[in-house]
Amino acid sequence: MKKIILLFICCFCLSGCFDYKELNDMSIVNGIGIDYKDGEYVVYLEINNSVKKNGDSELVTEIIEGSNKNIALAYNEAIQSSSKVLYAEHVNLLLLSKEIANKGIGEIIDFLLRDLTINNNYMVVIADKPKDILNIKKNNNSIVNVIVDTIKYDINSTYKYDLDFVAAKLLNKNINLVLPYVEINNDNVIVRKIACFKEDKFKNMDEAKVYNFLIHDIDSVDFRQANNVINIYNKKIKYEVEKNKIVIKITGNGNIKETDKKYNLKKINDYEEIEKIINKEIKKEITEYIDNAFNKGIDLFSLKDKYYKKYKTYKDNLKYEVNVDVTLNKNGSIYEVIYD
């Protein structure tokens, strides 16, 4: 009897799971692109396979697609167009077109959150033509991986926003969603702009530098004023919520990277003048940036939400003030230019 039971256990273990698939019959979904054309959703899937070539492994990418008036059916059509079983637990990027952003991304996010076959940890970005981007060949790499690495490691680009983050922003009506906007120039990935939303619809495009400076813990950033370039580090941002306004206090240290030839860096007075000018210009740039967003109905830095959290009331015509105090480092600096 014991031998029969042991034989049964061995047979069960060796048989494996009922839905097990050989790896050769599977493909990895690395990126998803979604567009809206002629009244239908179009879903593009970048699938990756590793093949042997001359004894070395080579990454082969393929783009498949499906379309339908229903987003779930469009995704299923794309899945079914593959000759292999698709594995979507390691998706790295979601590219949403500007047409989708104009229409509203809420339905897309809702569908993806419900689909348990796709993980929620991928980056969400806006792009002009997802299909064209996904079709770019990058030697033995995927364009999806290049975009992800650019956003991760380029300090001037916008930061990672995954699906759960996007959903949380959309649920909070007091906060405007901001997503990275991806552009391709001569096959080079550029992420220098942000797509700003009001509720789930695209509102306007803006430069990313000031937004990143105020929102993210960037180690350092360069500010240019005329012929002066200052690298700011040890940056600290503090929002002081007062009854009638919000004061944005910006402090930090700065190194001079380039300067106008009229300044003599041996003279402390010239340092103080550069310091005064750069603080004034940073304040001006940030103030104009916030004003421009407010004029378009976008509260990029959630100032109204900060006010509400303290006073439990909304203030439509909320005033704010920007104070900048960046101190230039005078120790260990090169006081004379090498070439004149």
C-alpha positions in Angstrom: 0.0 0.0 0.0 2.8 2.4 0.9 4.5 1.7 -2.5 1.3 2.5 -4.3 0.9 5.9 -2.4 4.6 6.8 -3.1 4.2 6.0 -6.8 1.1 8.2 -7.0 3.0 11.1 -5.3 5.9 10.8 -7.7 3.7 10.7 -10.7 1.8 13.8 -9.5 5.1 15.8 -8.9 6.6 14.8 -12.2 3.4 15.7 -14.2 3.8 19.4 -13.3 1.1 22.1 -13.2 -1.8 21.6 -15.7 -1.2 25.0 -17.4 2.6 24.7 -17.6 4.0 25.9 -20.9 7.5 25.2 -22.3 9.6 28.4 -22.4 10.1 27.9 -26.1 6.3 28.4 -26.5 6.2 31.7 -24.6 7.1 35.3 -25.4 7.7 38.1 -23.0 5.6 41.3 -23.3 8.1 44.1 -22.6 6.1 47.2 -23.6 2.5 48.2 -24.4 1.5 51.1 -26.6 -2.1 52.3 -26.9 -3.5 54.7 -29.5 -6.9 55.8 -30.6 -7.7 55.9 -34.3 -11.0 56.1 -36.2 -13.1 55.5 -33.2 -11.1 52.4 -32.1 -8.5 51.6 -29.5 -5.3 50.2 -31.1 -3.0 48.2 -28.8 0.6 47.5 -29.7 2.6 44.9 -27.8 6.4 44.7 -28.0 7.3 41.1 -27.4 10.9 39.9 -26.8 12.5 36.6 -27.6 16.1 35.5 -27.0 17.5 33.5 -29.9 20.9 31.9 -30.4 23.0 33.3 -33.2 26.6 32.2 -33.8 26.7 30.8 -30.3 25.5 34.1 -28.7 22.1 35.1 -27.4 20.5 37.9 -29.3 17.3 39.8 -28.4 14.7 39.8 -31.1 11.7 42.1 -30.8 8.4 41.9 -32.5 5.4 44.3 -32.6 2.0 42.8 -32.7 -1.3 44.7 -32.5 -5.1 44.5 -32.1 -7.9 47.0 -32.4 -11.5 47.3 -31.2 -13.9 49.9 -29.9 -13.5 48.2 -26.5 -10.1 48.5 -24.9 -10.3 45.0 -23.4 -11.2 43.4 -26.7 -8.4 45.4 -28.5 -5.9 44.0 -26.0 -7.2 40.5 -26.4 -7.0 40.7 -30.2 -3.4 41.7 -29.9 -2.7 38.8 -27.5 -4.4 36.3 -29.9 -2.4 37.5 -32.9 0.7 36.0 -31.4 1.6 32.4 -32.3 3.0 32.0 -28.8 1.6 32.3 -25.3 2.4 35.8 -24.0 3.7 36.5 -20.5 2.9 40.0 -19.3 4.1 39.9 -15.7 7.3 41.8 -16.6 5.9 44.7 -18.7 8.3 47.7 -18.3 6.6 50.5 -20.1 3.1 51.8 -21.1 3.1 54.3 -24.0 -0.1 56.3 -24.3 -0.7 58.5 -27.4 -1.7 62.1 -27.2 -5.0 61.1 -28.8 -5.6 58.8 -25.8 -4.6 61.6 -23.5 -7.0 64.0 -25.1 -9.8 61.5 -25.0 -9.1 60.6 -21.3 -6.9 57.9 -19.8 -9.2 56.9 -17.0 -10.8 54.0 -18.9 -7.3 52.7 -19.9 -6.0 52.8 -16.3 -9.2 51.2 -15.0 -8.8 48.3 -17.5 -5.2 47.7 -16.8 -5.7 47.7 -13.0 -8.4 45.0 -13.4 -6.3 42.8 -15.7 -4.5 40.5 -13.3 -2.2 39.1 -16.0 -0.3 42.4 -16.2 1.8 43.7 -13.4 1.3 47.3 -12.1 5.0 48.3 -11.8 5.7 49.6 -15.3 6.3 53.2 -16.2 3.5 55.2 -17.8 4.5 57.9 -20.3 2.9 60.0 -23.1 4.2 59.8 -26.6 3.2 61.1 -30.0 3.1 57.9 -32.0 3.6 54.7 -29.9 3.7 52.4 -32.9 6.5 54.3 -34.5 8.5 54.4 -31.3 8.1 50.7 -30.6 9.2 49.9 -34.1 12.6 51.6 -33.6 15.4 49.1 -33.6 18.3 49.6 -31.1 20.9 47.0 -32.1 20.7 44.2 -29.5 18.3 46.1 -27.2 14.7 47.1 -27.0 13.6 50.7 -27.5 11.4 50.1 -24.4 14.5 49.4 -22.3 16.2 52.4 -23.7 13.3 54.7 -22.7 13.1 53.2 -19.2 16.8 53.6 -18.6 16.7 57.2 -19.9 13.9 58.1 -17.4 15.7 56.3 -14.6 19.2 57.7 -15.0 18.9 61.0 -16.8 18.7 63.7 -14.0 17.1 66.1 -16.4 14.2 63.8 -17.4 11.0 63.3 -15.5 10.8 60.4 -13.0 9.2 57.0 -12.8 5.4 57.0 -12.4 3.9 53.5 -12.3 0.2 52.5 -12.7 -0.7 52.6 -9.1 0.8 56.1 -8.8 -1.2 57.3 -11.8 -4.4 55.8 -10.4 -3.9 57.5 -7.0 -3.4 60.8 -8.7 -6.6 60.4 -10.8 -8.6 59.6 -7.7 -7.5 62.7 -5.9 -9.5 65.6 -7.6 -7.3 68.2 -5.8 -4.1 67.1 -7.6 -3.2 67.4 -11.2 -1.5 64.3 -12.8 1.8 64.9 -14.6 3.5 62.3 -16.8 6.7 62.2 -18.7 6.5 63.0 -22.4 8.8 60.9 -24.6 10.2 62.2 -27.9 12.5 60.5 -30.4 15.0 62.6 -32.3 17.2 60.6 -34.8 16.5 57.5 -32.8 17.6 59.2 -29.6 15.3 59.2 -26.7 14.5 62.6 -25.3 12.5 63.2 -22.1 12.6 66.9 -21.4 8.8 67.7 -21.3 5.9 66.8 -19.1 2.3 66.2 -20.1 -0.1 67.9 -17.6 -3.6 66.6 -17.0 -6.8 68.1 -15.6 -8.6 65.1 -14.1 -7.9 62.3 -16.7 -7.6 64.5 -19.8 -4.5 66.1 -21.3 -4.4 69.8 -20.7 -1.0 71.1 -21.9 2.7 70.4 -22.3 5.5 72.0 -20.4 9.2 71.9 -19.8 10.3 69.4 -17.2 13.3 71.2 -15.6 11.5 73.5 -13.1 9.0 70.8 -12.3 11.7 68.3 -11.4 13.6 70.9 -9.4 10.7 71.5 -7.1 9.2 68.1 -6.9 12.1 65.6 -6.9 15.2 65.0 -4.9 17.6 65.7 -7.7 21.2 65.7 -6.4 22.1 68.8 -8.5 20.8 70.9 -11.3 22.2 73.6 -13.6 20.6 77.1 -13.9 21.7 79.4 -16.7 21.3 83.2 -16.6 22.8 85.1 -19.5 26.4 84.0 -19.5 26.3 82.6 -16.0 25.8 78.9 -15.3 25.4 77.8 -11.7 25.2 74.2 -10.5 22.9 74.0 -7.5 23.2 71.2 -4.9 22.1 70.5 -1.3 18.8 71.9 -2.4 15.9 72.1 0.1 12.3 73.1 -0.7 10.0 74.1 2.1 6.3 75.0 1.7 5.0 77.3 4.4 1.2 77.4 4.3 -0.1 80.7 5.7 -3.7 82.0 6.0 -3.5 84.2 2.9 -0.7 82.6 0.8 1.8 79.8 0.5 5.5 80.7 0.7 7.9 78.4 -1.3 11.3 78.7 0.3 14.2 77.4 -1.8 17.7 77.1 -0.3 20.9 75.4 -1.4 24.5 75.8 -2.4 25.9 76.6 -5.8 29.1 76.3 -7.8 29.9 78.5 -10.7 30.4 76.5 -13.8 30.5 79.4 -16.3 30.5 83.1 -15.8 30.6 86.3 -17.8 34.1 87.6 -18.4 33.2 90.9 -16.8 33.4 89.2 -13.4 36.6 88.7 -11.5 36.2 85.7 -9.3 39.0 86.9 -7.1 36.7 89.7 -5.9 34.1 88.9 -3.2 31.9 91.7 -4.5 31.6 90.0 -7.9 30.6 86.7 -6.2 27.9 88.5 -4.3 26.7 90.2 -7.5 26.5 86.8 -9.3 24.7 85.3 -6.3 22.2 88.1 -6.2 21.5 87.9 -10.0 21.1 84.1 -10.0 18.7 84.1 -7.0 16.6 86.7 -8.7 16.5 84.8 -12.0 15.7 81.5 -10.3 12.8 83.2 -8.5 11.6 84.8 -11.7 11.8 81.5 -13.7 9.9 79.5 -11.1 7.3 82.2 -10.6 6.6 82.5 -14.3 6.4 78.7 -14.6 3.8 78.4 -11.8 1.8 81.4 -13.1 1.8 79.9 -16.6 0.4 76.6 -15.2 -2.2 78.4 -13.1 -3.4 80.4 -16.1 -4.1 77.1 -17.8 -6.0 75.7 -14.8 -3.1 73.4 -13.7 -1.8 73.4 -10.2 1.5 71.5 -10.9 2.8 71.6 -7.3 -0.5 70.9 -5.5 -0.5 74.2 -3.7 -4.3 74.2 -3.3 -4.1 70.7 -1.8 -1.5 71.8 0.6 -3.7 74.7 1.7 -6.7 72.4 2.1 -4.8 69.9 4.2 -4.0 72.7 6.7 -7.2 74.8 6.7 -9.7 72.2 5.5 -11.1 74.7 3.0 -10.5 75.5 -0.6 -9.1 78.8 -1.8 -9.6 79.5 -5.5 -7.5 82.6 -5.9 -4.6 81.2 -3.9 -1.6 83.5 -3.7 1.9 82.3 -3.4 5.4 83.7 -3.0 8.8 82.3 -4.0 11.9 83.0 -1.9 15.3 81.8 -3.2 18.5 81.8 -1.1 21.3 79.9 -3.0 24.7 80.5 -1.5 27.7 80.3 -3.9 30.6 78.2 -2.7 33.7 80.4 -2.7 36.1 77.8 -1.1 38.3 75.8 -3.4 37.0 77.5 -6.5 39.1 78.3 -9.6 39.4 82.1 -9.4 40.9 82.7 -12.8 40.0 81.3 -16.2 42.7 79.2 -17.9 42.0 80.6 -21.3 41.0 84.2 -22.0 
